[in-house]
Amino acid sequence: MRAGAIILLALGFIAVSCSSPTDPGLEGGILATFIVNGERYSIFITNPQTIDQVIALSHGQSNAKIPSGRVIKGRVSYNTPWSWHIDSQDINMAEVTIELCDGIPSYVEAHLDDWIANVGYFCPWSAELASVKDYR
């Protein structure tokens, strides 16, 4: 292989590895990131009603600030470092929820099997919307 071809190949590799492609699973919804007592977690939302609720919240047009969704075991790239995520369809925004599902992401992580078996949903009362990315 000639030196020029090697340099072009290397430059192509660098360009590809420096790009930041979107997660291929993030289509047809929004990615909402929340801060809960200093801990960050993200939810990919495909439920149209909840998408509208989160957009309204991001514009200061809603008092429904508590994300309430079904916890699913399994890592997803957008919810690092947690080994769980929230069901993209089974999520809504609420003004109030029951105390049972309140908590912080690290507590859910530390008690994941018990949380899924006995609580099912995560609805952190102190959640603050940090960002929204639209993948629709």
C-alpha positions in Angstrom: 0.0 0.0 0.0 1.4 3.4 -0.9 2.0 6.1 1.8 -0.7 8.4 0.4 -3.3 5.6 0.6 -2.3 4.8 4.2 -2.7 8.4 5.2 -6.1 8.7 3.5 -7.2 5.5 5.3 -5.9 6.8 8.6 -7.7 10.2 8.1 -10.9 8.4 7.3 -10.6 6.2 10.4 -10.0 9.3 12.5 -13.0 11.1 11.0 -15.3 8.2 11.7 -14.1 7.6 15.2 -14.4 11.3 16.1 -18.0 11.7 14.9 -20.8 11.3 17.3 -23.5 9.3 15.6 -26.9 9.2 17.3 -27.9 6.0 19.0 -29.7 4.0 16.3 -32.5 3.1 18.8 -33.3 6.7 19.4 -35.9 7.3 16.7 -39.5 8.5 16.9 -39.3 10.1 20.4 -37.5 12.4 22.7 -34.7 11.9 25.2 -35.4 13.6 28.5 -32.7 13.9 31.1 -33.5 14.5 34.7 -31.5 15.4 37.8 -32.7 13.8 41.1 -30.8 14.9 44.2 -27.6 15.4 42.1 -28.0 12.1 40.2 -28.7 12.1 36.5 -30.9 9.6 34.6 -32.5 9.7 31.1 -35.7 8.4 29.6 -36.4 7.9 25.9 -40.0 8.7 25.5 -42.2 7.5 22.5 -45.6 8.0 24.1 -47.1 11.0 22.2 -49.0 12.3 25.2 -45.9 12.2 27.4 -43.8 13.8 24.7 -46.3 16.8 24.7 -46.1 16.9 28.6 -42.3 17.0 28.6 -42.2 19.7 25.9 -44.7 21.8 27.8 -42.6 21.4 31.0 -39.5 22.4 29.1 -41.3 25.6 28.1 -42.5 26.3 31.6 -46.1 25.6 30.6 -46.8 22.6 32.9 -46.8 21.8 36.6 -46.5 18.1 35.9 -42.8 17.7 36.9 -42.6 14.2 38.1 -41.7 11.5 35.6 -43.5 8.3 36.4 -42.6 5.2 34.4 -42.2 1.4 34.6 -38.7 0.3 35.4 -37.2 -2.3 33.1 -34.0 -4.2 33.8 -31.3 -3.8 31.2 -28.7 -1.3 30.2 -29.3 1.3 27.5 -26.6 3.7 26.2 -28.6 6.8 27.1 -29.1 5.9 30.7 -25.5 5.2 31.8 -24.4 4.2 34.4 -27.6 2.5 35.5 -28.5 -1.1 34.6 -32.2 -0.3 34.2 -34.3 2.1 32.2 -37.8 3.4 31.9 -40.3 1.9 29.5 -40.5 4.3 26.5 -44.3 3.9 26.2 -45.3 3.3 29.9 -44.3 6.8 31.2 -46.2 9.9 32.0 -45.6 13.2 33.8 -47.5 13.9 37.0 -48.0 16.7 39.5 -48.3 14.2 42.4 -47.6 10.5 42.9 -47.6 7.9 45.6 -44.6 7.9 47.9 -43.8 4.3 47.2 -42.2 5.0 43.8 -40.2 8.1 45.0 -36.5 7.7 45.3 -33.2 8.3 43.6 -31.6 6.4 40.7 -28.8 4.9 42.8 -31.4 3.5 45.2 -33.3 1.8 42.3 -29.9 0.4 41.1 -29.0 -1.0 44.5 -32.4 -2.6 44.9 -33.3 -3.3 41.3 -34.8 -6.8 41.5 -36.9 -5.8 44.6 -37.9 -2.5 43.1 -39.1 -4.2 39.9 -41.0 -7.0 41.8 -42.6 -4.8 44.5 -42.7 -1.2 43.3 -42.6 -1.4 39.5 -42.5 2.3 38.8 -40.0 5.1 39.4 -41.5 8.5 40.2 -38.8 10.7 41.8 -40.5 13.7 43.4 -37.4 15.9 43.3 -36.8 15.3 39.6 -35.8 18.4 37.6 -35.8 18.4 33.8 -32.3 19.1 32.7 -32.5 18.6 28.9 -34.7 17.4 26.1 -33.4 16.1 22.7 -35.9 15.6 19.9 -35.4 12.4 17.8 -38.8 12.6 16.0 
